[in-house]
Amino acid sequence: MRFTTYAALFAALFLAGCSMGPDSVRAAVKSESSRKPAPDFALKDADGKVVKLSDYKGKVVLLNFWATWCGPCKIEIPWFVEFEQSYRDKGFAVLGVAMDEEGWSAVKPFLAEHKVNYRMVIGDDMTAQKYGGVDSLPTSFVIDREGRTAAVHVGLVSKKDYRNDIEQLLGKAAEQRSATGTAAPAADGAK
């Protein structure tokens, strides 16, 4: 009985998130009129190149704050690898913001081991504060092609929820382009 109680408690904590904060929050894609601009930042990737969120304007972006020690983050990462592969050619990108205090010495081996195929930067407290004080990991922001926050996910949410958000934002943009006869906007400099 005692082991079962501890196992249940561990599982609940593991699935809720890695930091103190609210339980898992799943928000539907916001209406266009209620979306606010996502704060820009300039952080370095594994090659020392400066990456700015504004480099991705014209793409739907899944901006994921995470850490190598975070159990729920490890569950999400294979989904994000799949999304990057599946939607990259449709104007989508995943951008990871690793919040590990050890920096690249912890993150680079993790990326190699898990075959992460999307761009990664090392985050800092200032960047987390720009996004409302990221208190729980994982925390993800789904950003529309105009650079506005369309959805926020705190804690572990389902793969289906992410996929629905991405497809809704990509589909809406595709519908708008076909209705107006215009080409998809390009995002220069984004991997």
N, C-alpha and C positions, 0 to 999 in steps of 0.2 A: 504494500500500500504506500509506504513512504517513498519508494523508488518511483512509483507511478506518479505521485504528486510532484516530485522534483522534475521528472521527465516532462510532464505537462507544463510546468512553470517554465522550464528551459525552452521548450518549443514555442510557447507564447511570446517570450521575450525575443527569441531568435527571429520570429516572423514579423514582429512589430517594428523592428528597426534597431539600429545600433547605438543610438544616442538617446538621451532623455528628450522627450518632446511628445507631441500628440500622437495618438494611434494613427495607423495608416489612413491617409486621406486621399480619396480619389475624386477629383473634380472633373466634371464634364468640360468639353471644349467650350470656352466662353464665347458669347456673341461677339461679333467684330466690334461693335460699339463699346463693349466693356473691356476690351484688351488694352493693356498698357505697354509702352515700349519696354523691352527687356534691356536691363542695364548693360552697357558695353564694358569690356575689360580688355586688358592686354597682358597675357600670361605666356610663358614659354613652353614649347613642346619638348619632346625628348631629344630633338636635334638642336635645341637652343633657339629655334625660330619663334618670333613673337606671333601669337595667334590672338586675333580679336574676334569677338562675336560678330561685329559688323562685317567681317570678311565673308560671312555666310548669308548676308542679305540676299533674298531671292530664293532661298532654300527653306524648307521646313526643317527645323533643328530640334533634336532631342538633346538637351543640355542636362547631363547627369552628374550630380555631386555624389561622390562615393569614396570608399577607402578599401585597401587590400584586406584589412582585418574585419570588415563588415560582412557578416553572413548573408543577409538579404541582398547585398550588393552582388555577391558571388552568384546568386540565383539569377539576377537580372542580366548580368553581362553576356551570357550566351544568347539571350534574346536580342540584345542590342547588336551583337555581331551579326545575327541573322537579319535584323532590320537594315543594317548598313548594306549588307549584300543585296537584299531584295529590293530596296527602294532607292539606292544610290543614284541610279540612272533616271529616276523620276523627280529629282530635285530635293532629295532628302539627305541629311547627314546627322550622325551621332557625334557629339563632342563631349568627352569625359573630362571632369574636373576632379582629380585625385586630391583628397584632403589629408593624405598621410604626412605626418610630421617628419618622417624619415626621407621624404621626397623621392627622387628618382631611384635611390638605392633600394627602396622597397617596391616601387611601382614598375620599373623596367623588367625585373624578373617575372613579375606577375603577368604583365602584358604578353611576354614571350610564352609563358607556360599556358596561358588561356587563349593564345592566338587571336588577340584583340586586333581587329581590322579597321578601327576608327581612330581619329585623332584624339590625343590625350594631352592635357596640360596639368601642371601642378597648381592647385588653388591656394589661396591664402585667406586670412580672416577678413581682409578688406573686401575681397570679391564675394565672400559669403554674406557679408553685411549688405552689400549692394542688392542682394537677392532676398532681403528681409531677415537676414540672420539665419542661415541654414543650421538648425539645431539638431536635426535628425538625418541620419544617413540610412538608406539612400534618399535623396530629394532630387526630383527631376522636373524640368520645365520644358514644355513642348512649345516651341516658338514658331509662329507663322512666317510666311515668306516676306512679310513687311517688317519683321524683327520685333513683333509684339508677342507677349506671353499669352498663349491660348489655353494652356492647362498647366496645373501644378500637381505633382504627385509626391506625397510625403510618406515614406515607409515603402514597404513592399506592396505593390499592386499587381494585378494580373497582367500577363502577357497580352491577353485579349484587349484589356483597357488601353494599353499603349498602342496596339495595332489599330484599334478603332480611331483613336486620336489622329494617328499618322495618316491613315487612309482618308479620314474626313478632311483633313487639311490639304492633302495632296489631291484628293478628288475634287474638292471645291475649286482649287486653283486650275485644275485641268478643265473643269466645266466652264469656268470664266474665260479661259483662253479660247476654247472652241466656240463659245458664244460670240466673242469679240473678234475672233480670227487672228489673234496675236500669238507670237511665240512665247515660250516659257522664259522668264527672266533668268539671267545667268548670275552666278556668284563667283566672281574672280577670286583666286587665291585660296579657295576652300578645297580641301581634299575630299 
